[in-house]
Amino acid sequence: MYKVSRTFPCEIDGQMMQCIIIGPQSMDLPSYLLQGEKACGYIYEDGTLTKWYWKGLSVVEGERCLYFDPLPLFPFSDIATRKRDQALTLVRDLARALEALPYSFLDLSSGILPLWRVWGIEDGRLLILPQDLADLFASCSDEETRYFHSSSWVHHGLHQPFTLCDQMTSLLYYAALGFPPFYDKDSREDSFRALPLAYTGIALPQSTVQFIDRTLSLSLTKQRDAVLNKEPQKALSWFLSQTESLQWTLDATETVQSRESLTAIEACASFLNGQHKRAKRRIFWRKKGWLVITIAAVVISVSWFTTTRIQESRKPPYTAGMGPTQIIEAYYDSMNELSLEKMEASLAKGVKNPSSMEVTNLYVTRQTRQAYEGINTQVDPNDWIAEGKPPILRGTFIYGITNLSIEQIGHNRYRATGIMYTPYAYTDEEPEQNITATPVYTYELQQEFSVEMGEKGWYEITDIGNASVQPLEKLMVETYVKNSNTALSQ
């Protein structure tokens, strides 16, 4: 199903060596990878790391090969076939090895360890190849092989310290079903939703199935709670502790099943069909470039119109006479009202408003719906909370700042802190497919301002820093259809 490098013994220059195929003889090798001192790999055994060095490159039967002293290797991808019965042990050993390796050795720029860097040894040890050999494999492999060994294990939108824990869990999923959880493009387009193991009837204990399914779908908040801000390697201690008591009851096999074969199971078929539809919708809207251009044109036009009016106005702004703290409060009150004009009134001439595009976009949406449907699509979170967080009208959104506090942090410098409610996910998280509820994302917001006395005799905001937002919680707010007798329906 997947292209995996083959390893075999071979006599080279009169000595028996072990070889790993890199690619066809016709493939040109990048010269920069062959220069200088060879980087070492590591062999892991029972908590001990031993340096390992390769000998050189040779051509064997038309294949370009890496060779080294004899070592009975097998590809780590065999955990889905002939090493399937040992998968949990092998993955936990890999986690221990990665935990002990030097941080500079791993090169986690992509968040994961490419699979072709990991090889099993028949006596139970593991071999982790250096990064320069991984680059060699990558440069000599076709797109399908590179995707299986590297890209298919990358899970976007994760808390960065959690990435290796996620990959170790993905390896267990792969060992169980025979394909990586996010290998299929539909799963990646569908906000990285893996087909749940629980739907497949796999012959694993329920606790093992639940751990794998739960870990691959953890929210950012729970990932952060699990590993805090440790380095990805050190965070593997969480994975090891969580899997210590798990049992693995699958037998070795010679073949792997395909994702499509699981459509014979009703629960899997229902999930995969729904996922395919969601993925198609997402691709469709992403490619609908004309819509983006139209919205951008409207936003620019509205921004130009409102900015021009403010610049032409000679009247004192409504914020004239306010103190620095009141000015900042007025800025956020205007943001809650989606009033770009009022926001700009508190700014000194030429000061860039980092929220202008977002506010304008939501303002256009609200006013368009107001004109054509007669409804106000925006709900101020302060009003919503005061009402007891009732259901909201279907098609509306909650947007604004609550719990605002402002402190002076220096001469003319202030820091505002609050809770941001928005219909947008500022990360890669996507809302649940639920027609009776709408997602509301909450973030802890911090933003710094400079407020100074202007030439005309009133305080003005002279600088606004970009907002720092930290995810708090995703709320699924119940909705109702128009004309229902609900608190916020008026």
MIMINU-92861 format. One record per residue (C-alpha): x negated, y negated, z. Coordinates in steps of 0.02 Angstrom, whole numbers, padded with zeros to 5 digits, always signed. Layout:
N
XYZ/...
END
This chain:
490
+00000+00000+00000/-00142-00119+00045/-00317-00131-00027/-00441-00084+00109/-00630-00077+00092/-00699+00100+00085/-00849+00159+00186/-00958+00310+00143/-01135+00380+00172/-01260+00362+00031/-01447+00385+00003/-01533+00218-00036/-01721+00207-00067/-01743+00383+00001/-01651+00349+00165/-01474+00396+00214/-01369+00240+00242/-01188+00197+00274/-01104+00088+00143/-00953-00026+00138/-00887-00076-00033/-00878-00265-00054/-00818-00278-00233/-00853-00229-00413/-01030-00245-00482/-00971-00380-00601/-00928-00495-00456/-01053-00637-00433/-01110-00656-00254/-01121-00833-00182/-01307-00869-00167/-01289-00969-00006/-01223-00813+00083/-01380-00716+00040/-01509-00842+00100/-01589-00859+00269/-01589-00741+00418/-01453-00610+00427/-01325-00647+00563/-01296-00506+00686/-01134-00417+00720/-01087-00331+00883/-01044-00154+00935/-00925-00145+01083/-00920+00003+01202/-00842+00008+01376/-00865-00177+01414/-01039-00188+01337/-01088-00283+01179/-01242-00229+01079/-01313-00328+00933/-01302-00244+00763/-01388-00291+00599/-01353-00241+00419/-01493-00192+00301/-01448-00262+00130/-01342-00253-00027/-01346-00124-00164/-01245-00061-00313/-01174+00115-00297/-01073+00191-00441/-01026+00021-00509/-00977-00051-00340/-01071-00184-00246/-01099-00120-00069/-01161-00176+00100/-01274-00045+00180/-01345-00013+00354/-01404+00127+00468/-01284+00277+00473/-01127+00242+00574/-00965+00344+00560/-00847+00199+00525/-00663+00186+00483/-00565+00029+00434/-00469-00044+00582/-00315-00044+00469/-00311+00145+00498/-00216+00108+00660/-00060+00119+00549/-00106+00291+00480/-00231+00421+00540/-00275+00322+00699/-00095+00276+00735/-00088+00383+00892/-00233+00281+00964/-00170+00110+00911/-00133+00038+01084/-00304+00093+01150/-00396+00024+00998/-00306-00143+01001/-00336-00165+01187/-00521-00123+01161/-00527-00253+01022/-00450-00381+01140/-00583-00342+01271/-00720-00357+01140/-00656-00525+01078/-00640-00586+01257/-00825-00550+01285/-00896-00613+01119/-00982-00783+01105/-00858-00917+01055/-00969-00976+00910/-00975-00799+00839/-00789-00785+00803/-00755-00944+00701/-00570-00957+00741/-00539-01103+00621/-00391-01008+00547/-00330-00956+00720/-00358-00771+00688/-00494-00642+00657/-00487-00574+00476/-00458-00388+00480/-00610-00346+00373/-00723-00403+00514/-00662-00261+00626/-00712-00078+00603/-00685+00071+00714/-00820+00200+00752/-00766+00381+00766/-00843+00398+00939/-00727+00263+01008/-00836+00109+00989/-00794-00045+00886/-00899-00144+00762/-00863-00330+00735/-00951-00400+00582/-01027-00576+00578/-00939-00721+00492/-01058-00726+00343/-01007-00549+00295/-00824-00598+00314/-00858-00740+00193/-00940-00615+00076/-00787-00502+00078/-00673-00651+00050/-00771-00715-00099/-00775-00544-00184/-00595-00490-00152/-00439-00518-00256/-00295-00623-00192/-00192-00474-00131/-00336-00405-00027/-00376-00576+00048/-00194-00599+00093/-00181-00432+00184/-00343-00453+00281/-00325-00636+00327/-00177-00746+00280/-00040-00621+00325/-00096-00623+00508/-00088-00813+00524/+00067-00866+00621/+00097-01053+00602/+00172-01160+00739/+00091-01070+00885/+00015-01145+01041/-00167-01140+00986/-00236-01044+01138/-00104-00908+01106/-00160-00864+00928/-00265-00710+00970/-00132-00642+01088/-00009-00659+00944/-00128-00569+00824/-00158-00425+00945/+00031-00404+00960/+00046-00414+00771/-00078-00270+00758/+00031-00163+00871/+00181-00206+00762/+00081-00159+00607/+00029+00007+00686/+00211+00046+00726/+00291+00003+00559/+00149+00007+00433/+00156-00176+00380/+00108-00339+00469/+00256-00431+00546/+00233-00586+00436/+00165-00503+00278/+00326-00527+00180/+00348-00702+00110/+00531-00705+00167/+00478-00688+00350/+00356-00833+00329/+00486-00942+00243/+00612-00896+00380/+00513-00986+00515/+00404-00833+00549/+00543-00717+00606/+00484-00537+00610/+00604-00394+00581/+00635-00339+00763/+00561-00169+00808/+00719-00138+00909/+00820-00130+00746/+00711+00006+00670/+00738+00148+00794/+00549+00171+00810/+00500+00311+00929/+00417+00198+01058/+00467+00167+01240/+00590+00023+01259/+00466-00077+01364/+00337-00070+01224/+00464-00121+01091/+00528-00264+01199/+00352-00329+01232/+00309-00334+01046/+00474-00414+00992/+00472-00540+01134/+00290-00592+01111/+00306-00620+00923/+00454-00737+00952/+00397-00832+01107/+00438-01017+01108/+00298-01144+01121/+00346-01180+01301/+00333-00997+01350/+00169-00977+01256/+00100-01125+01352/+00164-01054+01517/+00081-00888+01478/-00095-00945+01434/-00099-01130+01482/-00240-01216+01387/-00371-01080+01394/-00483-01043+01246/-00401-00911+01134/-00529-00780+01186/-00501-00808+01372/-00313-00809+01346/-00326-00625+01294/-00326-00584+01480/-00138-00616+01471/-00118-00490+01329/-00221-00360+01422/-00122-00380+01583/+00045-00371+01491/-00002-00212+01396/-00090-00121+01539/+00062-00017+01586/+00134+00006+01411/+00145+00178+01332/+00114+00223+01151/+00203+00379+01088/+00178+00376+00899/+00087+00513+00805/-00045+00493+00671/+00016+00492+00491/-00056+00493+00316/+00060+00363+00240/+00144+00200+00289/+00324+00153+00257/+00374-00004+00164/+00479-00145+00233/+00607-00112+00096/+00631+00069+00151/+00705+00007+00315/+00857-00060+00222/+00928+00115+00243/+00956+00066+00426/+01111-00043+00441/+01042-00164+00572/+00882-00188+00471/+00977-00212+00308/+01086-00346+00387/+00936-00439+00457/+00833-00428+00297/+00978-00485+00187/+01010-00635+00299/+00825-00676+00303/+00812-00670+00114/+00957-00793+00098/+00881-00912+00226/+00712-00903+00140/+00790-00941-00030/+00880-01093+00041/+00721-01159+00118/+00623-01138-00043/+00762-01222-00142/+00766-01376-00032/+00577-01387-00022/+00566-01391-00212/+00706-01517-00232/+00584-01658-00257/+00708-01779-00330/+00800-01782-00165/+00642-01834-00073/+00610-01971-00201/+00789-02035-00186/+00782-02042+00004/+00611-02126-00001/+00678-02258-00122/+00827-02293-00007/+00715-02302+00146/+00593-02421+00061/+00734-02530-00004/+00818-02543+00166/+00650-02574+00253/+00607-02711+00128/+00779-02792+00148/+00778-02794+00338/+00595-02846+00351/+00622-02989+00229/+00771-03053+00328/+00670-03053+00489/+00523-03142+00410/+00638-03276+00339/+00728-03307+00501/+00666-03459+00598/+00777-03432+00748/+00698-03371+00911/+00721-03183+00930/+00845-03118+01057/+00695-03059+01160/+00636-03239+01188/+00625-03267+01376/+00598-03084+01419/+00447-03024+01516/+00326-02891+01448/+00416-02743+01528/+00586-02806+01468/+00516-02827+01291/+00463-02643+01287/+00631-02588+01359/+00718-02690+01223/+00612-02604+01092/+00672-02432+01147/+00853-02491+01169/+00848-02548+00987/+00774-02380+00939/+00920-02292+01025/+01039-02405+00927/+00948-02366+00762/+00928-02554+00740/+00768-02586+00646/+00805-02773+00644/+00814-02782+00834/+00657-02675+00851/+00561-02792+00735/+00622-02944+00834/+00511-02895+00981/+00354-02879+00873/+00226-03010+00830/+00206-03047+00645/+00111-02912+00552/+00125-02779+00689/+00161-02607+00617/+00309-02515+00691/+00266-02327+00690/+00450-02279+00712/+00519-02384+00569/+00531-02245+00439/+00616-02122+00558/+00739-02252+00623/+00779-02313+00448/+00807-02136+00384/+00929-02096+00524/+01012-02267+00504/+01045-02234+00319/+01116-02062+00360/+01229-02134+00495/+01293-02279+00391/+01325-02171+00237/+01429-02048+00337/+01517-02193+00423/+01564-02269+00255/+01624-02109+00171/+01692-02007+00316/+01732-02136+00449/+01626-02052+00583/+01474-02109+00683/+01351-01966+00666/+01231-02027+00802/+01253-01985+00986/+01148-02084+01111/+01073-01957+01233/+01102-02074+01381/+01290-02076+01343/+01290-01888+01312/+01207-01851+01479/+01322-01973+01570/+01472-01881+01496/+01407-01716+01568/+01326-01651+01407/+01489-01603+01319/+01501-01524+01145/+01473-01647+01002/+01559-01668+00835/+01494-01545+00706/+01376-01635+00586/+01321-01766+00712/+01150-01779+00795/+01078-01833+00963/+00935-01958+00951/+00854-02079+01072/+00750-02105+01229/+00801-02069+01409/+00714-02081+01577/+00608-02227+01517/+00475-02293+01636/+00342-02425+01601/+00180-02456+01694/+00043-02584+01668/-00123-02499+01633/-00233-02649+01598/-00235-02832+01547/-00085-02852+01431/-00080-02662+01410/+00069-02554+01457/+00113-02370+01446/+00292-02312+01417/+00345-02137+01467/+00512-02056+01430/+00604-01907+01359/+00635-01905+01172/+00792-01821+01103/+00785-01790+00915/+00865-01680+00782/+00692-01655+00707/+00567-01522+00760/+00399-01609+00770/+00319-01436+00764/+00350-01288+00645/+00494-01225+00751/+00658-01206+00659/+00835-01204+00731/+00936-01046+00753/+01060-01009+00614/+01215-01051+00717/+01363-01144+00644/+01441-01174+00816/+01290-01262+00891/+01164-01392+00835/+00981-01399+00888/+00916-01544+00991/+00728-01551+01021/+00663-01636+01177/+00487-01702+01201/+00392-01795+01335/+00345-01959+01251/+00201-02074+01296/+00162-02233+01200/+00049-02381+01236/+00087-02563+01197/-00003-02730+01200/+00111-02875+01249/+00047-03054+01241/+00117-03231+01246/+00142-03293+01067/+00110-03465+00995/+00296-03506+00998/+00312-03482+01186/+00382-03308+01210/+00307-03136+01238/+00281-03023+01087/+00221-02845+01061/+00053-02864+00973/+00007-02680+00957/+00099-02512+00966/+00005-02349+00978/+00068-02192+00895/+00182-02094+01009/+00110-01941+01095/+00245-01807+01107/+00234-01644+01203/+00370-01513+01175/+00487-01486+01322/+00642-01387+01272/+00749-01347+01122/+00934-01365+01164/+01073-01282+01066/+01219-01402+01091/+01393-01333+01059/+01493-01421+00924/+01677-01444+00884/+01770-01486+00726/+01846-01657+00695/+02007-01702+00787/+01967-01586+00936/+02008-01662+01105/+01831-01675+01171/+01746-01814+01268/+01631-01876+01132/+01755-01857+00988/+01814-02036+01001/
END
